[in-house]
């Protein structure tokens, strides 16, 4: 009896094993068929793995979606737009590296041959082309009844291109062109079947009229058409140095600090936004809410705010342009009507990247960022926070006012400022200045609390005499300074901790008496 039971168990186990093996085999075959039908993950093939961030985000504005054959579904439009932009990204990647990765996935057989020929020619002649598109304005012309074919005209595509040969830059070109595009739905993906470049069409003029609070005329910043001399300070909360909008963000703390600033006869603050901290191309809602809280508080206290974008950012390559454009666009368009904002400062001390990141790359990125900001916010002024007065002449014609940082010998402040005013014919703001009160072994006892006070007393005398706009560095001494700010060594950090008018215990230092010239 026991033997029979054992045989029954073995038979049952065998049948169950057969059933399980059959199930897993069918699932495996199903996955293989699904893979073959839909194609491999395109992002993986192109090594585009990103953690919830797109790699290519030019601005796309559909100007027309009316179609007599079949209504364009919202979901289909999203997939079409995604695959169309990736076709551009694949082409840009192919022309830059002279490789064909991903071309088969985004272009049909006939269309891809032209691209292959270009890649082959460029590889033979050691030519590489960096390219990005800034804006697209597609106009739907036909969407087939079976949902397999789309034809549209992509009007006035703004492209920026760099051509290299033997790794040397030959030319830089900005172009605007219109493209006739046909795309087919194959294996669940939209592929480019036809791609014809044509001349650009006339732009429609923007009829939106700005309503700015702050303007510029005759080398003077104006507030509601009255002269406005900036008397300001660079601001971080005491315990949140270089992290204003972080976990320690506190509305009451900021309100108290703004009261201190206002009572000190200052009228403007400068704050900083870090690209990564705010979410890069996709802004973190919590960060925007904190920025709004700060701006609302400033408006309540009657303080103007200069908002510095892209602090600690240093990637100026064409591949990053569309991501930074979306970042700036979201911020400035959200606050384009906020009365507390005096200006957008695009980048803090970008000239420090000239040597390692290539000066032309930096300036081209800044130039295009100016356009993005002005298009999305016509109401506020634009400046750049250069690290010295020599660099501040760059892009001066594009600035509403010139900002530079002064850490030279105090006797040069009048010469440098007046020369900038004369050269640029723009208002000039001394956006950072100051000395630390730290006097110890790490700086050979070069400074002290009394020397800091004497410095501010003297320089405020120059500011008052010449009616200069100024923003000192900074309100507080800081208990902690991040390594990436000044460096990790004691002689670097200790100085940076002690630039404040108020010490890290909240006590006014002697220099506080000269925080403004009244």
C-alpha positions as CSV (number, residue, x, y, z in Angstrom):
1,X,0.0,0.0,0.0
2,X,2.8,2.3,0.9
3,X,4.5,1.6,-2.5
4,X,1.3,2.5,-4.4
5,X,1.0,5.8,-2.5
6,X,4.6,6.7,-3.3
7,X,4.0,5.9,-7.0
8,X,0.8,8.2,-6.9
9,X,2.8,11.0,-5.3
10,X,5.6,10.7,-8.0
11,X,3.0,10.7,-10.8
12,X,1.3,13.8,-9.3
13,X,4.6,15.5,-8.9
14,X,5.6,14.7,-12.5
15,X,2.3,16.0,-13.9
16,X,2.6,19.2,-11.8
17,X,6.2,19.7,-12.9
18,X,5.1,19.2,-16.5
19,X,2.3,21.8,-16.1
20,X,4.6,24.3,-14.5
21,X,7.3,23.9,-17.1
22,X,4.7,24.3,-19.9
23,X,3.4,27.5,-18.2
24,X,6.9,29.0,-17.8
25,X,7.8,28.0,-21.4
26,X,4.7,29.7,-22.8
27,X,5.4,32.8,-20.7
28,X,8.9,32.9,-22.0
29,X,7.8,32.5,-25.6
30,X,5.2,35.2,-25.1
31,X,7.9,37.6,-23.8
32,X,10.2,36.8,-26.7
33,X,7.3,37.4,-29.2
34,X,6.4,40.6,-27.4
35,X,10.0,41.8,-27.6
36,X,10.3,41.0,-31.3
37,X,7.0,42.7,-32.0
38,X,7.7,45.9,-30.1
39,X,11.4,46.2,-30.4
40,X,14.0,46.5,-27.7
41,X,14.0,49.4,-25.3
42,X,15.2,52.3,-27.3
43,X,16.6,54.1,-24.3
44,X,18.7,51.1,-23.3
45,X,20.0,50.6,-26.9
46,X,21.1,54.3,-27.0
47,X,22.5,54.2,-23.4
48,X,19.9,56.9,-22.5
49,X,19.0,55.4,-19.1
50,X,18.0,58.3,-16.9
51,X,16.3,58.3,-13.5
52,X,12.9,59.9,-14.4
53,X,14.5,62.6,-16.6
54,X,14.3,63.1,-20.3
55,X,17.5,63.6,-22.3
56,X,16.2,66.0,-25.0
57,X,13.4,68.5,-24.4
58,X,13.1,71.2,-27.0
59,X,10.0,73.3,-26.7
60,X,7.2,71.9,-28.9
61,X,4.0,73.9,-29.7
62,X,1.4,72.2,-31.9
63,X,-0.1,75.0,-34.0
64,X,-2.9,72.9,-35.5
65,X,-4.4,69.5,-34.6
66,X,-7.6,69.6,-36.8
67,X,-7.8,66.6,-39.1
68,X,-10.7,65.6,-41.3
69,X,-9.9,61.9,-41.6
70,X,-9.5,61.0,-37.9
71,X,-9.3,62.9,-34.7
72,X,-5.9,62.9,-33.2
73,X,-6.1,61.2,-29.8
74,X,-4.2,62.7,-26.9
75,X,-2.3,59.5,-26.1
76,X,-1.3,59.1,-29.8
77,X,-0.1,62.7,-29.9
78,X,2.1,62.1,-26.9
79,X,3.7,59.0,-28.4
80,X,4.1,60.7,-31.8
81,X,5.7,63.7,-30.3
82,X,8.0,61.6,-28.1
83,X,9.2,59.4,-31.1
84,X,9.6,62.5,-33.3
85,X,11.8,64.2,-30.8
86,X,13.8,61.0,-30.3
87,X,14.3,60.8,-34.0
88,X,16.0,64.2,-33.8
89,X,18.0,63.1,-30.8
90,X,19.1,59.9,-32.6
91,X,20.2,62.0,-35.6
92,X,22.1,64.5,-33.5
93,X,23.8,61.7,-31.7
94,X,24.7,59.9,-35.0
95,X,26.2,63.1,-36.5
96,X,28.2,64.0,-33.5
97,X,29.7,60.5,-32.9
98,X,29.4,59.2,-36.5
99,X,27.5,56.1,-35.3
100,X,24.3,54.5,-36.4
101,X,22.9,53.5,-33.0
102,X,19.1,53.8,-32.9
103,X,18.7,55.0,-36.5
104,X,16.8,51.8,-37.6
105,X,14.4,52.3,-34.7
106,X,13.4,55.9,-35.6
107,X,13.7,56.0,-39.4
108,X,12.2,53.8,-42.1
109,X,14.5,51.9,-44.5
110,X,14.4,54.6,-47.3
111,X,15.0,57.6,-45.0
112,X,17.8,56.0,-43.0
113,X,19.9,55.5,-46.1
114,X,20.5,59.3,-46.5
115,X,21.7,59.5,-42.9
116,X,24.0,56.5,-43.3
117,X,25.6,58.1,-46.3
118,X,26.2,61.3,-44.3
119,X,27.7,59.4,-41.4
120,X,30.0,57.5,-43.7
121,X,31.2,60.6,-45.4
122,X,31.8,62.5,-42.1
123,X,33.6,59.5,-40.6
124,X,35.9,59.3,-43.7
125,X,36.7,63.0,-43.5
126,X,36.9,63.2,-39.7
127,X,33.9,65.6,-39.5
128,X,31.6,65.7,-36.5
129,X,28.5,67.8,-36.1
130,X,27.1,68.9,-32.7
131,X,23.4,69.8,-33.2
132,X,20.4,70.6,-31.1
133,X,17.0,72.0,-31.8
134,X,15.5,74.7,-29.6
135,X,11.9,75.0,-30.7
136,X,9.4,73.1,-32.9
137,X,6.0,74.3,-34.2
138,X,4.4,71.3,-35.8
139,X,1.2,71.8,-37.8
140,X,-0.8,68.5,-38.3
141,X,-1.9,68.1,-42.0
142,X,-3.1,64.5,-42.2
143,X,-3.8,61.6,-39.8
144,X,-4.9,58.4,-41.6
145,X,-8.2,56.8,-40.7
146,X,-6.4,53.5,-39.8
147,X,-4.1,55.5,-37.4
148,X,-0.9,54.3,-39.2
149,X,0.2,57.5,-41.1
150,X,0.8,61.1,-40.0
151,X,1.9,64.0,-42.1
152,X,2.8,67.4,-40.5
153,X,4.8,70.5,-41.2
154,X,7.3,71.5,-38.5
155,X,7.5,75.2,-38.9
156,X,10.4,77.5,-38.0
157,X,12.5,74.9,-36.2
158,X,15.3,76.7,-34.5
159,X,18.6,74.8,-34.6
160,X,22.0,75.4,-33.2
161,X,25.0,73.6,-34.8
162,X,28.8,73.3,-34.4
163,X,30.9,71.7,-37.1
164,X,34.2,70.2,-36.3
165,X,36.9,68.7,-38.6
166,X,40.0,66.9,-37.1
167,X,38.5,67.9,-33.7
168,X,38.9,71.6,-34.6
169,X,35.8,73.9,-34.7
170,X,35.1,75.1,-38.2
171,X,31.9,77.0,-37.8
172,X,29.0,77.7,-35.5
173,X,25.6,78.2,-37.1
174,X,22.1,79.1,-35.9
175,X,19.5,78.2,-38.4
176,X,15.7,78.4,-38.7
177,X,14.0,76.1,-41.1
178,X,10.7,74.3,-41.8
179,X,10.4,70.6,-42.3
180,X,7.8,68.5,-44.1
181,X,7.5,65.2,-42.1
182,X,5.8,61.9,-42.7
183,X,5.8,59.3,-40.0
184,X,4.6,55.6,-40.1
185,X,3.5,53.5,-37.2
186,X,5.6,50.3,-37.3
187,X,5.9,47.7,-34.5
188,X,4.2,50.1,-32.1
189,X,6.6,53.0,-32.8
190,X,6.4,56.1,-35.0
191,X,9.2,56.1,-37.6
192,X,10.2,59.0,-39.9
193,X,9.3,58.0,-43.5
194,X,9.8,61.4,-45.2
195,X,11.8,64.4,-44.0
196,X,12.2,67.4,-46.3
197,X,13.9,70.6,-45.3
198,X,12.3,73.9,-46.6
199,X,12.7,77.6,-46.1
200,X,11.5,79.1,-42.8
201,X,8.1,80.8,-42.8
202,X,7.5,84.3,-41.5
203,X,7.1,84.5,-37.7
204,X,3.9,85.8,-36.2
205,X,4.6,88.8,-34.0
206,X,3.9,88.5,-30.3
207,X,1.2,90.9,-29.3
208,X,1.6,90.4,-25.5
209,X,2.5,93.7,-23.8
210,X,4.8,93.6,-20.8
211,X,3.9,95.3,-17.5
212,X,7.2,95.7,-15.7
213,X,7.6,97.2,-12.2
214,X,11.4,97.6,-12.8
215,X,12.8,99.2,-16.0
216,X,16.0,100.8,-17.1
217,X,16.6,104.3,-18.6
218,X,19.6,106.6,-18.9
219,X,21.9,104.2,-17.0
220,X,19.5,104.0,-14.1
221,X,17.3,101.3,-12.7
222,X,13.7,102.5,-12.2
223,X,11.0,101.3,-10.0
224,X,7.6,102.4,-11.2
225,X,9.4,105.0,-13.4
226,X,11.3,106.4,-10.4
227,X,15.1,106.0,-9.8
228,X,15.9,103.0,-7.8
229,X,19.4,102.5,-6.2
230,X,19.9,99.0,-5.1
231,X,21.0,98.8,-1.5
232,X,21.1,95.1,-0.9
233,X,22.6,91.9,0.5
234,X,23.2,88.4,-0.6
235,X,21.0,86.2,1.5
236,X,21.1,82.7,3.0
237,X,19.4,81.7,6.3
238,X,22.1,81.3,9.0
239,X,21.7,77.5,9.2
240,X,21.1,76.9,5.5
241,X,24.1,78.2,3.8
242,X,23.9,77.4,0.1
243,X,20.7,75.5,0.8
244,X,18.0,78.2,1.2
245,X,15.2,75.9,-0.1
246,X,16.3,72.7,1.6
247,X,14.9,70.8,4.6
248,X,15.5,73.6,7.0
249,X,13.4,76.1,5.1
250,X,11.3,78.0,7.6
251,X,8.9,80.8,6.8
252,X,9.2,82.4,10.2
253,X,13.0,82.4,10.1
254,X,13.0,84.1,6.7
255,X,10.4,86.6,7.8
256,X,12.5,87.5,10.8
257,X,15.6,87.9,8.6
258,X,13.7,90.1,6.2
259,X,12.7,92.3,9.1
260,X,16.4,92.6,10.0
261,X,17.3,93.5,6.5
262,X,14.5,96.0,6.1
263,X,15.3,97.8,9.4
264,X,19.0,98.0,8.3
265,X,17.8,100.3,5.5
266,X,18.4,97.8,2.7
267,X,15.8,97.4,-0.1
268,X,17.0,94.3,-2.1
269,X,18.1,90.8,-1.5
270,X,19.8,88.2,-3.8
271,X,18.9,84.5,-3.5
272,X,20.2,81.5,-5.3
273,X,18.6,78.5,-7.2
274,X,20.7,75.4,-7.8
275,X,19.8,73.5,-11.0
276,X,20.0,70.0,-9.5
277,X,18.4,71.0,-6.3
278,X,15.3,72.3,-8.0
279,X,14.8,69.2,-10.2
280,X,16.8,70.0,-13.3
281,X,14.4,69.9,-16.4
282,X,11.4,68.9,-14.3
283,X,11.0,71.3,-11.4
284,X,10.2,69.9,-8.0
285,X,6.8,71.4,-6.9
286,X,7.9,71.7,-3.3
287,X,10.9,73.8,-4.3
288,X,8.7,76.1,-6.4
289,X,6.3,76.5,-3.4
290,X,9.2,77.5,-1.2
291,X,10.4,80.0,-3.7
292,X,6.9,81.5,-3.9
293,X,6.8,81.7,-0.1
294,X,10.1,83.6,-0.1
295,X,9.0,86.0,-2.8
296,X,5.6,86.6,-1.2
297,X,7.4,87.4,2.1
298,X,9.8,89.8,0.3
299,X,6.8,91.6,-1.3
300,X,5.1,91.9,2.1
301,X,8.3,93.4,3.5
302,X,8.8,95.6,0.5
303,X,12.1,94.0,-0.5
304,X,13.0,93.5,-4.1
305,X,14.6,90.2,-5.1
306,X,17.3,89.3,-7.6
307,X,17.0,85.6,-8.3
308,X,20.2,83.9,-9.4
309,X,19.5,80.8,-11.6
310,X,21.9,77.9,-12.3
311,X,24.1,78.3,-9.3
312,X,26.8,75.5,-9.3
313,X,25.9,74.6,-12.9
314,X,28.7,74.0,-15.4
315,X,27.5,71.9,-18.3
316,X,27.2,74.2,-21.4
317,X,27.3,71.4,-24.0
318,X,24.6,71.5,-26.7
319,X,23.1,68.2,-25.4
320,X,22.1,69.9,-22.2
321,X,20.6,73.1,-23.7
322,X,17.0,71.9,-24.0
323,X,17.0,70.6,-20.4
324,X,18.3,73.9,-19.0
325,X,15.8,75.8,-21.2
326,X,12.9,73.9,-19.7
327,X,14.3,74.5,-16.2
328,X,14.5,78.3,-16.7
329,X,11.2,78.4,-18.6
330,X,9.2,76.8,-15.7
331,X,10.7,79.1,-13.1
332,X,10.5,82.5,-14.9
333,X,7.1,81.9,-16.5
334,X,5.6,81.0,-13.1
335,X,6.8,84.2,-11.5
336,X,6.7,86.5,-14.5
337,X,4.0,88.6,-12.8
338,X,5.5,88.6,-9.3
339,X,6.1,92.1,-8.1
340,X,8.9,91.2,-5.7
341,X,11.2,90.0,-8.5
342,X,13.6,92.8,-9.7
343,X,15.7,90.6,-12.0
344,X,16.8,87.2,-13.1
345,X,20.6,86.7,-12.7
346,X,21.2,83.9,-15.1
347,X,24.4,82.4,-13.7
348,X,26.7,83.2,-10.8
349,X,30.3,83.9,-11.9
350,X,30.2,82.0,-15.3
351,X,33.5,83.4,-16.3
352,X,35.2,81.0,-13.9
353,X,34.2,78.3,-16.3
354,X,35.8,79.9,-19.3
355,X,39.1,77.9,-19.1
356,X,37.8,74.5,-18.4
357,X,34.4,74.6,-20.2
358,X,35.5,76.8,-23.2
359,X,34.6,80.5,-23.2
360,X,32.6,80.3,-26.5
361,X,30.5,77.4,-25.1
362,X,29.7,79.4,-21.9
363,X,28.8,82.6,-23.8
364,X,26.7,80.8,-26.4
365,X,24.7,79.1,-23.6
366,X,24.2,82.3,-21.7
367,X,23.2,84.1,-24.9
368,X,20.5,81.6,-25.7
369,X,19.3,81.5,-22.1
370,X,18.8,85.3,-22.3
371,X,16.4,84.7,-25.2
372,X,14.5,81.9,-23.3
373,X,14.0,84.0,-20.2
374,X,12.9,87.1,-22.1
375,X,10.4,85.1,-24.2
376,X,8.9,83.6,-21.0
377,X,9.1,86.6,-18.8
378,X,9.0,90.1,-20.5
379,X,8.3,91.8,-17.2
380,X,11.6,91.5,-15.3
381,X,15.2,92.6,-15.9
382,X,18.1,90.3,-16.8
383,X,21.7,90.3,-15.6
384,X,24.7,88.0,-15.1
385,X,26.8,87.9,-11.9
386,X,30.4,88.1,-13.3
387,X,33.2,87.5,-10.9
388,X,35.1,90.7,-11.8
389,X,34.7,93.9,-13.8
390,X,36.8,92.8,-16.8
391,X,34.5,89.8,-17.5
392,X,31.4,91.9,-17.0
393,X,31.7,93.5,-20.5
394,X,30.7,90.1,-22.0
395,X,27.2,90.1,-23.5
396,X,26.7,93.7,-22.0
397,X,24.5,94.7,-24.9
398,X,22.1,91.9,-24.0
399,X,21.9,92.8,-20.3
400,X,19.4,95.2,-18.7
401,X,22.1,96.1,-16.1
402,X,25.6,95.0,-15.5
403,X,26.5,93.0,-12.3
404,X,30.1,92.4,-11.1
405,X,31.7,91.1,-7.9
406,X,34.3,93.3,-6.3
407,X,37.0,91.6,-4.0
408,X,39.9,93.8,-5.1
409,X,41.7,96.5,-3.2
410,X,39.0,99.0,-2.0
411,X,40.8,101.9,-3.7
412,X,39.9,100.5,-7.1
413,X,36.1,100.4,-6.7
414,X,35.4,103.8,-8.2
415,X,37.7,103.3,-11.2
416,X,36.3,99.8,-12.0
417,X,32.7,100.8,-11.6
418,X,32.9,104.1,-13.5
419,X,34.8,102.3,-16.3
420,X,32.0,99.8,-16.6
421,X,29.3,102.4,-16.7
422,X,31.2,104.3,-19.4
423,X,32.0,101.2,-21.4
424,X,28.7,99.5,-21.4
425,X,26.4,102.5,-21.0
426,X,24.3,100.4,-18.7
427,X,23.4,100.7,-15.0
428,X,26.1,98.8,-12.9
429,X,25.5,96.9,-9.7
430,X,28.3,95.8,-7.4
431,X,26.6,92.5,-6.8
432,X,29.1,91.1,-4.2
433,X,31.7,92.6,-2.0
434,X,33.1,92.2,1.5
435,X,35.9,90.8,3.6
436,X,35.8,88.2,6.4
437,X,36.3,89.0,10.0
438,X,38.3,85.8,10.5
439,X,41.8,86.5,11.8
440,X,43.7,83.3,12.6
441,X,46.5,81.1,11.7
442,X,44.9,79.9,8.5
443,X,45.0,83.4,7.0
444,X,48.1,84.7,8.8
445,X,45.9,87.0,11.0
446,X,45.3,89.3,8.0
447,X,41.8,90.3,9.2
448,X,39.7,90.9,12.3
449,X,36.3,92.1,13.4
450,X,37.5,95.7,13.6
451,X,39.2,95.5,10.1
452,X,35.9,94.2,8.6
453,X,34.0,97.1,10.1
454,X,36.6,99.6,8.8
455,X,36.3,98.1,5.3
456,X,32.6,98.5,5.2
457,X,32.6,102.0,6.6
458,X,35.1,103.1,3.9
459,X,33.4,101.4,0.9
460,X,30.0,102.6,1.9
461,X,31.4,106.1,1.8
462,X,32.3,105.6,-1.9
463,X,28.8,104.1,-2.6
464,X,27.0,107.0,-1.0
465,X,29.2,109.6,-2.8
466,X,28.7,108.1,-6.2
467,X,25.2,106.7,-5.7
468,X,26.4,103.2,-6.6
469,X,24.0,100.2,-6.4
470,X,25.5,97.5,-4.1
471,X,24.8,94.1,-2.6
472,X,27.1,92.9,0.2
473,X,28.3,89.4,1.0
474,X,26.5,88.3,3.3
475,X,24.0,88.7,6.2
476,X,25.3,85.9,8.5
477,X,28.4,84.1,9.5
478,X,27.8,80.5,8.7
479,X,28.4,77.6,11.1
480,X,28.8,75.2,8.2
481,X,30.1,75.8,4.6
482,X,29.8,73.0,2.0
483,X,33.1,71.7,0.5
484,X,32.1,72.6,-3.0
485,X,31.7,76.3,-2.1
486,X,35.2,77.2,-1.0
487,X,37.1,73.9,-0.7
488,X,37.6,71.4,2.1
489,X,40.7,72.8,3.7
490,X,40.6,75.0,6.8
491,X,42.3,78.0,5.3
492,X,39.5,78.0,2.6
493,X,36.5,77.3,4.8
494,X,37.3,79.5,7.8
495,X,37.4,82.6,5.7
496,X,34.1,81.8,4.0
497,X,32.4,81.3,7.3
498,X,33.1,84.8,8.5
499,X,31.9,87.3,5.9
500,X,28.6,88.1,7.7
501,X,27.4,91.2,9.5
502,X,25.8,89.0,12.2
503,X,27.8,86.2,13.8
504,X,26.7,82.6,14.0
505,X,25.2,83.2,17.4
506,X,22.9,85.9,16.1
507,X,24.9,88.9,17.5
508,X,25.5,91.9,15.4
509,X,29.2,92.4,14.6
510,X,30.7,96.0,14.5
511,X,30.4,95.9,10.7
512,X,26.6,95.8,11.0
513,X,26.7,99.6,11.7
514,X,27.9,100.0,8.1
515,X,25.7,97.5,6.3
516,X,24.1,100.5,4.5
517,X,24.8,104.1,3.9
518,X,21.3,105.1,5.0
